[in-house]
Amino acid sequence: MKKSTMIFSVFILLLTFSIGAYAATKYNFTFDGKKQSMDVQLINNKAYVPLNAVTELFGGEVTYDSKSKTYAVTSNSTGSTTAQNGLSKTIDNVTVKIDKVVQDSDSLKVYVTYINNSDNKINTTDSLTRIVANGKQYSYNTEFNFERWYKKDVPHADSYIEPGVTEENVIFFEPVNADSINIALTVKWEDYRFNHVKITK
């Protein structure tokens, strides 16, 4: 075999291994309940994914300025630690938003908005709601809530919400000695969790 032919053969072999090592492979990703299949390149045990695809999963947008050669990412984050600014999380086109958490001597009130952009009705399942404060868990109390719904003019969402409907709700708990709480709600049998939500007193 001629030397030039051997060098060319080795070059093709190395190119083949190189392409195989860095070739993109389809993987399934889940971000905040949103599922999508995207190309992933595994390089030195690190996963590299397309910036646009990941950003769009979070409801964001990627723009590129060719003059400055700059990519700008505008996010629509569902994670905020200030309840007064509104915390929201979307799973399968169903959004749960914590509007605010207010506490007085009577109760701690979690103000929630349900937005059903799915094609099916959803169950709100208030009875599965729980909060955590100072390492202690507080579960939903049916009697405690009923008395406050009945005596006060507060929003009360239906047990089932039809497609395209937005409803507000207030969930009551006994007062807690804390500045912030963690909240876990179950909607459409999916867990919606919000951590470090500030309490207004």
C-alpha positions in Angstrom: 0.0 0.0 0.0 1.3 3.4 -0.9 2.1 5.8 1.9 -0.4 8.4 0.6 -3.1 5.8 0.5 -2.4 4.7 4.0 -2.5 8.3 5.4 -5.8 8.9 3.6 -7.2 5.7 5.0 -6.2 6.6 8.6 -7.7 10.1 8.1 -11.0 8.6 7.0 -11.0 6.2 10.0 -10.3 9.1 12.4 -13.0 11.2 10.8 -15.5 8.4 11.2 -14.7 8.0 14.9 -14.8 11.8 15.4 -18.2 12.1 13.8 -19.5 9.1 15.8 -18.2 10.7 19.1 -19.9 14.0 18.5 -23.0 13.0 16.5 -26.2 14.2 17.9 -28.6 11.7 19.3 -32.3 12.1 20.1 -33.1 12.2 23.9 -36.4 12.9 25.7 -36.3 15.9 28.0 -38.8 17.1 30.6 -38.7 20.6 31.9 -41.4 21.6 34.5 -43.6 18.9 33.1 -43.1 19.9 29.4 -41.8 17.0 27.4 -39.8 17.3 24.2 -37.4 15.2 22.2 -34.3 17.0 21.1 -30.8 16.4 19.6 -28.0 16.0 22.2 -24.3 15.9 21.7 -22.3 14.0 24.3 -18.8 15.4 24.5 -16.5 14.4 27.4 -19.4 13.1 29.4 -21.3 16.5 29.1 -24.6 16.9 27.3 -24.9 19.8 24.8 -28.4 20.8 23.7 -29.6 23.4 21.2 -30.1 26.8 22.9 -33.3 27.5 21.1 -35.0 24.2 21.9 -34.2 24.5 25.7 -35.2 28.2 25.8 -38.5 27.5 24.1 -39.4 24.8 26.6 -39.3 27.5 29.3 -41.5 29.8 27.1 -38.5 32.0 26.3 -37.0 33.3 23.1 -33.6 33.5 21.6 -32.5 36.3 19.3 -29.2 36.9 17.6 -27.5 40.2 16.8 -25.1 39.6 13.8 -23.3 42.9 14.3 -22.3 42.3 17.9 -22.3 38.5 17.5 -24.5 38.3 20.6 -27.2 35.8 21.5 -29.9 37.2 23.8 -32.1 34.9 25.8 -35.4 36.2 27.1 -36.8 33.9 29.7 -40.4 33.4 31.0 -39.3 31.8 34.2 -41.8 30.0 36.4 -39.6 30.3 39.4 -39.7 33.4 41.6 -39.4 33.6 45.4 -41.8 36.5 45.7 -45.4 35.5 45.9 -46.6 39.1 45.4 -45.0 39.1 41.9 -46.9 35.9 41.1 -45.5 32.4 41.0 -46.7 30.1 38.3 -46.0 26.6 36.9 -47.4 25.0 33.8 -47.7 21.2 33.2 -49.4 19.9 30.1 -51.1 23.3 29.4 -52.5 23.6 32.9 -51.1 26.6 34.8 -51.3 27.0 38.6 -50.4 30.5 39.9 -49.8 31.5 43.5 -51.0 35.1 43.5 -50.2 35.8 47.1 -50.1 34.4 50.6 -51.6 36.5 53.4 -51.8 35.7 57.1 -53.7 37.3 60.0 -54.8 36.1 63.4 -57.6 34.0 61.9 -55.8 32.1 59.2 -53.1 31.8 56.5 -54.7 32.3 53.1 -53.2 31.0 49.9 -54.6 32.8 46.8 -54.5 30.5 43.8 -55.4 30.9 40.1 -56.1 27.9 37.9 -55.8 28.3 34.1 -56.9 25.4 32.0 -55.6 25.7 28.5 -55.7 21.9 27.9 -58.4 20.1 25.9 -59.9 18.3 28.9 -61.5 19.2 32.2 -59.1 19.2 35.2 -59.6 18.4 38.8 -58.3 21.0 41.3 -58.2 18.6 44.3 -57.9 21.2 47.1 -58.0 18.4 49.7 -54.5 17.3 48.7 -53.0 20.7 49.2 -50.4 21.0 52.0 -47.8 23.6 53.2 -44.5 23.3 55.0 -43.3 25.9 57.5 -40.3 25.5 59.8 -39.9 21.8 59.0 -43.6 21.0 59.9 -46.2 19.9 57.4 -49.8 21.3 57.5 -52.5 19.4 55.6 -55.7 20.6 54.2 -58.6 20.8 56.8 -62.0 20.5 55.2 -64.0 21.9 58.1 -61.5 24.8 58.6 -61.9 25.8 55.0 -65.6 25.3 54.7 -66.3 27.7 57.6 -64.3 30.4 56.0 -65.7 29.9 52.5 -69.2 30.1 54.0 -68.7 33.1 56.2 -66.5 35.2 53.9 -66.9 36.4 50.3 -63.8 34.7 48.9 -63.2 33.0 45.5 -63.8 29.2 45.6 -62.9 27.3 42.5 -65.0 24.3 41.3 -63.8 20.8 41.8 -63.5 20.4 38.0 -62.6 23.2 35.6 -63.5 22.9 31.9 -61.1 23.7 29.0 -60.4 27.4 28.4 -61.6 28.4 31.9 -59.7 30.4 34.5 -60.8 30.3 38.1 -59.5 31.9 41.4 -59.4 30.1 44.7 -58.5 30.7 48.3 -57.2 27.8 50.5 -57.1 28.3 54.3 -54.6 27.0 56.8 -54.1 27.7 60.5 -51.7 30.6 61.1 -48.0 29.6 61.1 -45.0 31.3 62.8 -42.9 31.8 59.6 -41.9 34.4 57.0 -42.2 32.0 54.1 -43.7 28.6 53.3 -43.4 25.8 50.8 -46.7 24.9 49.0 -47.6 21.7 47.3 -50.8 21.5 45.2 -52.2 18.6 43.2 -54.0 19.5 40.0 -55.0 16.9 37.3 -53.0 14.5 39.5 -49.8 16.4 38.9 -47.7 18.0 41.7 -47.2 21.7 41.6 -44.6 22.8 44.1 -43.6 26.3 45.1 -40.8 26.9 47.5 -39.9 29.9 49.7 -43.2 31.7 49.1 -43.2 34.9 51.2 -46.1 35.6 53.6 -47.7 39.0 53.8 -48.9 39.9 57.3 
